[in-house]
Amino acid sequence: MATNTYIPKTFKNSAVIVKPQGFLDGNNVNMLITPTDINNFERKKIKSLELVCSSVVSLNLNAVRFLNDVFENLYKKNIESFIISPNKNVESVFLKLKEKFFNIIESTEVANVFCQDNNDTFNKNIYLYSDNVENKNMILYYLIKRGYTPIVLNSKEELQTKKSSNPNDLFIEKSIISKISNRVMSFTKDNMIFFYLDGFLDAEFTTSFDIEYFRRSLIIGFKVFVFDATYVKGINIHAIRYLSKLAVESAEYGALLCVIALDTKEINKNILMDMEDSGYMFFKDIDGFNESEEVKEAVLSVTETMKKNRKSLTKDTINLLPYFINATIESIELMTGVKAKKDKPGIKALEFNHKENNYIASSVGFYGDLDGMLVLIFSENLTKSVSKILLGEEAKTKEEFVDIVGEFANIIVGNVKANISKQDKMIDLTLPKIFDDIDSLFALVKEKKGVEVRFDFEGEEFYFFLTR
């Protein structure tokens, strides 16, 4: 590649595609994406950049560092960057970076579901496998947010079997998600919400942290929030004040805020004391956190009635109720192959005889143009039917049932969001809170009125409850 050669860009809807060739180094990489290009991307309202590396033979670390700086600039402008189809050598150099502002996608076909505008004509099954659980969850979350419903595979043997029997479907097995947007990343694990922090925390942190998501998570019953600060390089008073604000709001719900692996050497001791006084617990590492009795007690505790948050369903929410219900039922019918029979909806407090059967439930908060809480309640046998799709076999243990409901709730709410967006209403969703103890769910929604709908799937019950 000549040093002064400009690389043409291809624009496809909200994505821009760049296809370099040969060897990339510090002498030629600066022509791939120029400051003029970046201004043009903003003007065209580009959402994603695809750097297709199928014709790149190799590159050096200087080139990767330069590109990562460009990607960071784009990341701050809410433009996601993707490395597409790199060979093993190219990928290995990209992975040497500790802080990555890009995602790696294994092929141009897989890139269609990650980078391009969601295409309603996409009719292939999407299978997902990753031996890295965190990466698998990030990919799953990413695709669900884009309106897709991937089928999760849990072993390499299962992956090979599905490939043999379904050669025309789409398989994701080598992609790596590092960044979804410049929002602080969050995931649920063992009914706790983990926030992943990095870099220097300053006033910008207050804009990258989704406060409404945090508040909704409190409302739907999460009791433990974990801030993983492994990659935090420093923190100033602006971020401290904001974190203290979160602690004040959490105290109203009896929630516990924990910070893991924060390097405190360069942080003023008075600042740390202020954070502890506001309610934060600090842990040297994840092992210390896992062994904490206070954390264990908080996870086991249930949310008490929150009378101040009792609100009536709005007219807009009622008008969009069919879209909530249809997206939910379509997902279950798709995963089970069983058609639903629906009882007449009623506006009332949640009530059913949960002592006669085993149930697992999930609550999901939503906010934006609409706000409220969606509760999904599965019979154990219905969960087993879903597990055959997501696990490839019937769930047997309590832990498997909880995981299945969590993953399936993610898929359902992704479909709900996609359906609602088609009505020109934008909502954001919290991650699901799972209840394997239905009594604790009733403690959360006690005295809340909402729309309850009972469904029957060949004798197996499912309850839908929409409230605020």
N, C-alpha and C positions, 0 to 999 in steps of 0.2 A: 504494500500500500504506500503510495507516495505521500510524502510529508504534507504537501499542500492540497491533497485531494479532498474535496468536500463529499461526504457520503449522503446521497439522497434519502429522504424520508417518505414513507408511505403512510397516509392517513386513512384509517378505517373506523368510521363512526367516532367514538371517543378515545380511540387508541392510536398511537403512532408507532410505526415499525421501522427499525433500523437494522441493516444486514451488513455488518463488516466482514472482511475477508482477510485471510493470511495471518500474519503475525502482528500483534498489537504491543506497542511499547510506549515509552514516554514521548517519543518523537511524533507519533501519528495519532495517538488516541484522542488528542484534544480536538481533532476535526470531526469526531463522531457526533458529539452534541455540543454545540457552541452556545454562548450567551444569547445570541440572536434566536437560535432554535428554542431555547427555554421561554423567551418572550413570546414567540410564536405559539408555543404549546399553551401558554396561559390565555392568549387571545382566542385560540380555537377551543378553549375549555377541555383540553385533553385530560383524561383520567388515568391513563396508563401508558407506559413506555415499554415496548418489547425490543430487547436487544437480542436478535436472533444470531446465535453463535455457531450454527451448524457448519459454516465455512471458515471459522476461525481455527487455525491449526494450533496456535499456542499464544500465550501472552505472559508478560512478566508482572511482578508485584507492583512496580511503579504504575503500570497501566491500570491495574485493578484499584489501586489507591485513588488515582485520579478519577476513575469512573465512580467510585463510591462517594467521592466528594460531590460529584454532579448529582448522583442519586439522592444524596442527603438534601441538596438544594431543592430537588423536585419533591421529595418527601415532605418538606416543610410547606410546599405549595399544594399538598394533597394530590400529587401525581405519583402513582405507584410505579416502581421499576421492576422489570422481570428479565432475568437472564434465561433465554430459551435455547434448548437443545445443545448445551455445551458438552464437549467430549470430556473424558475423565480428567485429563491434564488441566484443561481450562477450568473445570469445576473445582478442582483441588486448590488452585491458586485463589479463586474467589473465596473459598471456605477458610483460607488462612486469616482473613480479617476477623477481628473480634466483634466489632460493631458493624453490622451489615444493614445497608439501607436498600436492599433488593431481595427479591424472591427468586428461587431457581426452579424453573419448570422444565420437565424432562423432554417435551416434544411440542411441536407447533400445534398438533391436534389437542393436546391437553391444555395448551395456552388458550384455546378458544373458550374454555369455561372459566378461566382465571382472568383473562385480560380483556376480552371483547365484551361488547354490550350483550346482555342476556338475550339469547335468541329463542323465541318460543317454538321454533321449528326443530330445535335440538331434541332428537328422539332416541338417543342411545342411553342405555343404562350406564351409570357411572359407578365404577367399583374403586374403593379406596383401601390401600394397604400401606402401612408404615410400621416398622419395628420400633420407632421412636414415638411413644405415647403422646408426648407434648406436641410433636410435629403433626401427628395424626389429628389431634384435637383442633389444632390451629387450622389445618386444611379443611376439616369438617365444618368448623365454625365459619370459615371464609366462604365456602361453597354454599352453605345454607343461607348466609346473608345475601348471596347472589341469586337465591331462588332455586338452587339445585338440591336434589335429594340423593346424595351418594349412598351406596351400599357398602358398609364397612366389612372388610375381610380381616380375619384375625390370625392367619398363619400363611407362610409361604406356600405350603401345600394346598391350602384352599385357593390361594391366588392362582397357582398353576392350573388347578382343576377348572376354575371359572374361565381362565384364558382359553383352555382347550375346548370348552363347551360353548363359549360365547365370544368367538374371535372378533366379531364386528362391534363389540361394545367398547367403551372407553375405560382404560385401566390407569389409575394413578398410583405409582409405587416409588418413584424416585424424586418427586418434587419436594422442595424445602421452602417453608414459609417463615421468613424472618420478620417481615413487617406487613401489617395490614393497612395502617394509616398512621398519621402522627398523633393519634389518640393513644393514651396509655393502655397497653394491652391487658386484658383480664380473662381469667378462666376459672371455672369451678372445679374443685377437687375435694372429695369427702365432705360435701356441703359447706365448703368454705370458698370465699372468692379471693383469688390471688391477683394482685396487680404487679406487673413487671415494670420496674423503673430503671432508667439508665441515663447516663450522661450527667450533666450538672443541673440540679433542680433549682430553678429560679422563678421569676415571674411568669415565664412561658409555661411552666408546669400547670399554672392555674387555668390555662386555656386548653391544654392537652388532656387534662383530667375531666372525664365526663361526670359532672356533679349530679345531673339528673339520673343517670344510670345508677350511681351510688345510692341516691335517695330511694329510688324504686327498689333496689336490692334490699335496703333496710325494711321497706314497707312489706315486701312479700315474705320476709321472715329469715333472711340470712343473719347469722349472729357473729360470725368471725370473718374479718377482712384482713388479708395478709399483704403487706407491701414488701416485695422481694427487691432488696436494694443491692444485690450482688454487684451490679454494674454501675452503681451510682458513684460519680467522681467527686461530688461535693454538693452542698446544699446551702442556700442563703435564707435570709430572714423572710423573704416573700413566700417561699415555699413552706417554711415553718409555720407561718401564720395561717396559710391555707390548710395545712395538715391539722392544725389546732382547731380550725373551723369544722373539719370533718369529724374530729373527736367530739366536739360539742353536740353535733347532730346525732352521732352514734349513741351518745350517753342517754338520749331520750328513749332509745329502743333497747338499752342494755346490751349493746353490741361491743365486741372486743376488737381492738385494732392492734395489729402486731407488725413489727418491722424486723426483717431478717437480713443479716449479713451487711449491715450498714457500717462502713469504715468510719469510726468515730474519732480517729486520731486528729483530724484537722477541723473538727467541729467543736465549737465553744461548749464547755460543760454546762453552762447556764441554759443554753438552747436545748440540750438534751434533757436537762431537768424539767424545763418547761413542757417538753413533749411528754415526758413521763407523768407529770402532774396533770396534763390534759387527758391522760388515759391510755397512752401507748405503752405496749410492752416490747422490749428489745431482746432479740435472740442472736447469738453469735452465728448460728448456722441452722439448717433445716432440722438436724437431729435434735438440737435443744428445743426447738419449737415443737416437734412431734412428741417429745417426752413431757411437755408441760401439762400439769394437771389442770391448771386454769383454762387452758385451751380446750382440753378434753371435756371439761364441765360445760364450757360455753357451747361447744358443738352439740352436746346432748340437750341443752336447754331449749325451751320453746318460746316463741314470741307471744307476749300477752296481748290482750285486746287493745287496739289502738283507736280509741273513740274519736280522737281529733282528726283522724283520716277517713272517717265515714263520710262518703259523698254519694250523691245520687248519680246514676248513669245519665249521661247527656243524650240529647236527641241525636246528635251526630253518631255517637257510639251505637245507639239502638238501630239507626238507619243502616249502619255497616255490619250489624250482627250477622246477617246471612253470609257475609264474606269471611267472618271469623269462623263460623260453623262449617261452611263448605270446605275451607282450606284444611280444617282439622279432620273432617270426615274423609275427604279425598285422600289424605295422607294415610289414615288407618286402613281404608279399603285397599289402597295400593300395596301396603306392606303385608296385609293379611289375606287379600284375595276374597274377602267376605263383605257383602253388602250390608249396610246399616239400616235398622229400623229405628225411626226417631219418634220419641214422645213429643207432645205439645210443649213448647217452651213456657216457662212461668217465671215471673219476677218475685223472688222470695229469698229468704236466707237459705244457705246450703243445708240440705237435710236428706239423708238416706240412711238405711240401716247398714252401717258398715261393720257390724259385729257378726253378721251372718256369712261374710265372705272375706277373703284376703284382698286388700287393695293396696296399690302404690299410687301416690299422687305427685304432681309437679305444679308449682306456681311460677308464673312468668309475669313480670311487670312490663308495661309498655308506656311510652310517653312521647310527646311531640305534638302533632295536630290533635291527637286523642291521648288520653291517659287513663290507666286503669290496671287491672290485674286479671289474668286468665288462669284458671285452675283446671287441670286435666286429671281425671281420676280413672285409673285402669284397674280392672280385675286382674288377679294373678294369672289366670288362664289366657286372657287376652295378651298380657305381657309376654307369655310364653310363645304365642303365635308370632308376635313381632320379633322376638329374639331369634327365631329361626332364620329370619331375613338378615338381621344385623350381625348375629354371631355365627350363622350357619348351622346352629344346633339349638336345642331348647335350653333356655336358662334353667339352672338348677339351684344355685345358691342365692342367698339374700343379696350378696354383693353384686351378683350378675343381674338380678332384677333391678336393683337401683341404677346400675350403669345403663341398662337398656332403656329404662324410662327417661333417664337424663339425655341420652343420645336421641331418642325418638322425639322427646319434647323439643329439642333443638331443631329437628327437621320440621316439626309441625309449625313452630313459631316462625321459621324461615318462610314457609308457605303462606302463613297468615300475613306476614309483612309484605310479601310479593303481591298478594291479592289486594291488600289495602292500598298499596302504592298505585295500582291501576285505577283507583278511584280518586287520584290526585290528593291522597292523604299520606303524609309521611310520618312514620313512627319508628322509634328505636326500642330495642328490647333488652331486658336484663337476661342474664343466663338463668336457666331453670334452677329452682330450689326443690329438692326432692324430699318427699315425706314417705318413709316406709311405716311410719306410725300415724294413722289417720287422725287420732285424737289431737296430735300436735297441729295438724292442718285445721281442725275445727277451732282450736284455740286462736289461730291466726285470723280466720274469717268470721269468728263469732260476732253476731249482730250486724254483719254486713249483708245488705240485700243486693241481689244481682239476678242475672238471667241464668236459670238452671235448665239444662236439657239432658235428658237421659237417652242413651242409645243402646240398642241391643244388636250384638254381632253374633248371631247364631247361638243365643243363650248366654253370651258373655256381656257383662255390663261395662259401659263407659259413661262417665259423667263429664259434662262441659259446664263450667261456671264462670261467668264474666261479671266482674264487679269493679268498684273503685275504692 
